[in-house]
Amino acid sequence: PVGSAPPGAFAPMLLLLLTLIPIASTHGSAISENDMPLPFTRILKGDDTGNDVVIAQNLLERSPYVPKNVNFTSGVFDKETVLATTKFQSGNGLADDGIIGAETAKLLLDLHTKDNYSHISSLPDGYSYLIKIDVYADRDKEVNATLFGKDGQSMLQALHKFRVRLHGKSYAPNQFSRNGDTPTGLAEIDLNTPEDDVKDFGPYPINRFVRGLNGNLGFLVPHVRNGLLVHTGEWAGWTPDKPMPNSDGCVHGHPTDIHKIAQILEEQLHVKARNNTFGQLPYPYKPQGLISIQEVSGGL
């Protein structure tokens, strides 16, 4: 027929097209960044920098397949991070391409989100109080918290028990995501004067997370997640017999409890309510307290 080509005429063109079409990979990296699990929104590879690299490095450090003598938590996807990634991938049966794509990122989160942090048993010198919370993996369950002071030495003295909720926004799937669940671990906190927004934060002094010391809090606060608070609110339609609303990663408490905590801190422990910094970095005051959040098994 008119316009037909001789046999074999299209073979070179077909070969060229095949070389240009990307082929799906089963490697640890993904084809599309749209497949990346939060908090990751891009494929991570050599020389990348950012908070997502910090998160990945700290999760990699928990893997039994990654050498413990390698320092690669710099926030730069350097050669040590590439090596750690390949060790993690090969140890878990993934193709060891040294790139953190969707498959590798998901496995990192599945295996190493839990930090295995355990509560401190005494209050170190330089701090006046401690808030201790046992939390479940299911953050929909509200839990009990305890405010401790010192008994004259470093031993803890329980001063007030109260109910809290540590559930982030429903669209944020984990502790590492913006507005996700309150992270576990140990952090410095400090009493600040009330927030301006009474509806969302209540009329009482709040406790501000200042600097992470251990666990997930250790590398998340303040540079990955800033603005975490222990506070209450004048929540529309809420009554004390109902579950508290989800937060943006803060610790929510009943109004009477948050008020009581401020009274104990200021009147009994002589803690100063610092002028509210509203998330200013660096934090200008020496933190006066600690918060310890440990994930435990079971439920209510």
N, C-alpha and C positions, 0 to 999 in steps of 0.2 A: 504494500500500500504506500501511497504518497507520504513522505516524511518519515518513513521508518528508517532506523539505523541498522547498519550491518551487525551481525552477531558479535558480541564482545565489546561493542563500542562504548558501553556504559561502565564497564568494569573498572577502569582507572578512576572515574568520577565517584563510583560507589565506594571504592577503597578510601578515597580522600574524605568523603562524608563520614565514614565510620571512624576515622581517626579524629574527627572534630567533635563527635557526640560524646559527652561525658558518660562514663559507665558507672552504674551504682556500685558502691563499695560496702563491704561488710566490716570495714576497719572500725577502730574506736572513734574515728571522726565521722561526722555526718555530712550528707550532701547539702542539706539546707540548714541554715541557722534557725529557721522557724521550728525545727524539731528539738532545739536545746531546752532542757528543763530549767525552770527558774531555780536559783537566781541567775543562771547563765543565759545570756542572750546572744552569744556569738561563739564560734569555734575558737578555742584558745590554742595558740601555737607559739613558736619561737619568737622572742623579743616583744611579745604583747605585755602591756602593763595595765594595772587597774585593780579595783577591789575584787573583781571576779577572779583575778589571778591569785590574790591573797587567799580567798576562800578555797580555791582549788588546791593551792599549796598546803594549806593546813589540813585539808581532808586527806591528801596524798600522804602526809606525814604520819597518819594513823594506820596506814596499810602495813601489814607484816612483811610484804614483799619489797618495801622501800627501805634502803639502808638508813640506819638511824644516825650515822655519822655525817650525813649530808645536810648542809644548811641551805635550804632553798625557799625560805619564807620571806623573800625580799619584796614581793609584789611585782617582780619582773620574771617573765617566762624565759629564764636563762637555761644554759645547758644542763645545770643540775636538775631543773624542773623537767626538762625533756627526758633526762635519764630516769627520774622518779616516775614519770608518766609511763615510760616503756616498761619499767619493772612492775608497776601496778597492772598494766595491760597484760603482759605475758603471764604474770602470776594468776590472773583471773580468766585466762583463756581468750583474751581479745588480741587482735592483731596489734603488734607493738610498733605503731607508727609515731609515737611521741606527741600526738596531737589529741587534745581533749575535745572530742565531738560529742554528739548526743548520747551515744552508747556508753562511752567512758564516763561522761558527766553523770548520767543516770545511775550507773553502778557506784560511782563515788558517793553520791548522796544516799543510795540504798544501804551501803555498807558502813559508812563512816560519819553520818550525821550525828549519831549519839557520841557524846564526848567522854562518857564514863567518869564524869566528874563526881566527887564525893564531898559532902559538907566538911567544913572545918569544924573542929571540936572546941576551939577556944578563940577568944577575941585578941588579936595581936595588939601590941602596944601602938599607940597613936590613933586608935579608933575608939569611939565611945559607944557604938551600938552595932547590932547585926540583925538583919531580917533574913530568916531562913524559911525556904519554901520547898516542899516536896511536890513535884508535878508529874503528871502522867503523860505518856505519849499522846493520848487522846486529850487534847486541850479543851474539848467541849465540857470536860468535867472540871468543876470548880474545886479548889483544894484549900487546905488550911495553911496559914502562915503564922510565924511566931516572931515577935520583936524581943530581942535579947539585949541586956546590958551586962556589965561586969559586976561580980559579987564582991568586989574589992581587990581581987587578983585578976587573973585572965580567964577564970571559969565563967561560963555563961549563966545568966539568971534570966528566966523567962519573965517578961513584963506584960505582954499582951498577945493573945491569940486572936486571929481574925481570918475572914474568908476572902479569897482572891480568885481572880480569873486572869489567865495568861494566854488567851486565845487571840491571835492576830486576825486580820481580815481574811475572809473566805477565799479571795482570789490569790492570796499569797501562801504558797504551799508549805513553807518551812521557815526555820529560824534565820536563814541566811537571806531571805527575800525582803525587800522593802515592805514594811507594814505586816510582816509575818509574825509568827508566834514569838513570845518573849524567849530569848536565848537562855540556855542553861549555862552554869558556871559560876564564877566568883567575880564580883566587880565592886569597885569603890562607889559609894553613893553619898549624896549630901543633901541636907535639908535646904530647900529654897522657899522664898515667899510665894504666895499663890500665883498661879497663872492668871492672865487677864480674862481668858474665856471661861467664865464660871460654868456655863452649860456643859462644856466638854470636859473640864478639869476640876470642877468644884471650887468652893470658896476657901479651902484650907491650904496650908503649906504642903508642898509636894516633896518627894524624894527623887532626886535626879541621878540617873546612872552616869558616872563620870569617866571611869577608866576600867576596862576589863583586865582581870588578873589571871584567870584560869578558865579552862573549858572553852566552850564556844564564845562566851562573853570575852574571853581573853584576846581574841583577834578581831572581834566584831565592833566593840565599843572603844573609842567613839567614832572611828574613821569610816567604818562600813555602815554601822547603824548608830545614829546620834539622835538624841531627843527622847530616849526611853525614860519613863517616869513611873513612880508609884503614886497613884492619885485616884480620885473619885470623879463624879460628875453629877449634874442635875439632869439625868437622862429622861427624856420624854416617855411617859407611860410606865416607867420602872418603879417597882416597889420592892422592899427588902425580901419579900417571899419569892421573888422571881430571879432567874439567872441574870447576872450582869451582862451588859452588851460586850461584844468583841471590841478590841482596841486596835491601835496601830502598832502593837508590839509592847505596849506598856503593861504594868501590873494594875489591874482594876481592883479597888476595894470599896466596901460600903462607906457611905459618908460618915457615919458615926465612928467607924474604925479609923479612917484617915484623920479625922479630927482628934481622936484619942491618941493616936501615934504622935501627932505634932505636940500635943500637950505633954505627953511623957518625955519626949525628947527635950523640949524646951524647959519644962519646969523641974523634972526629976533628974535628967542627965545633963542639963545645962548646955545642950547643943544649940548653936546659933542658927537661926533661919537666915541664910545668905540672901542678899538681893538676887532675885531671879535672873538668871543669865539668858534664858530663852534659847538655849542651845549654842551659845557663843563658844568658839574654840580659839585658842586653848582655854580651858576652864580656869578662872582666875583665883580660885580658893583651894585650900587644902581640904580634901574630903574628910568628913567626920565619921562616916559609917561604912559598912559593907553589906552587900546582899549576896546570899548564897542560894542558888536554885539547882536542885538535883532531880534528875529524872528517875523515877522509881517504877517498878512493875506493879501491875494490878490496877484497881479502879475503885470507885466508890460503891 
